Amino acid sequence: MEAQRSAELRDAYAGSEMTIPDGMPLTWVGHMQGHHAMQRVTGPDLMLEIFRRKEFAHVTHFFYGGREGIAEELRDKMRAKFPWTRIVGTYTPPFRELSQTEAAEFTARIAALQPDIIWIGISCPRQEVFMARHLPELKTKLMFGVGAAFDYHTGHIRDCADWIKRAGLQWLHRLLQDPRRLWRRYLRNNPAFIWHITRQLLRERKTESSWETRKPETPHQVQIR
């Protein structure tokens, strides 16, 4: 929904190597469109899976995001949980765009450390735009935007039960924990999502029906040389 309003964010999503369905409503829509094997994958789950797997033990990591001290707390928790993990640095950004001086200092730090993966834990759409802007100039291989994963894995946000996630109500669980910051986002985006996706699915159904009723065309010969 944010990408409907921002060309820069839309380009960031279009240019990403991988965009995952981090909510059940997205997964339900995928099933309606015929992608029956599609499953929900959240940023926190993806992050934990990569740290857990021994085949990624040689990979180096850098944490960017969170409030003051959160990235360092996450580093310590990950090292305690996965002793083989290699976290080479952390950075707590201000709650605004980086100044030219700050961006240059951050770029120089990454150039010195050259982590394989930089985990970005700032809110959407800031993290997507940040990655699209800075990835070309950073000495790294991958940047993952994982939203609130830093707060989840340090216990500053409580996770919800699996049945709440399967019911597509995790957004409500988040809202109850942080209503002051999130109520505008959900009030703006949730009804808009329902409206737009309903129109899209109806258009797709109409298109499918028109194809099914169309008379078959006379086949053409194709020559391959």
Salt bridges, closest charged atoms under 4 A:
GLU2 OE1 - ARG5 NH1 3.64
GLU8 OE2 - ARG133 NE 2.75
GLU49 OE1 - ARG52 NH1 2.60
GLU49 OE2 - ARG53 NH1 3.19
GLU55 OE2 - ARG53 NH2 2.86
GLU73 OE1 - HIS156 NE2 3.02
ASP76 OD1 - ARG75 NE 3.19
GLU97 OE1 - ARG133 NH1 3.23
GLU102 OE2 - ARG96 NH2 2.90
ASP116 OD1 - LYS141 NZ 3.19
GLU137 OE2 - HIS134 ND1 2.95
ASP151 OD1 - ARG67 NH1 3.82
ASP159 OD2 - LYS165 NZ 3.04
ASP178 OD2 - ARG181 NE 2.90
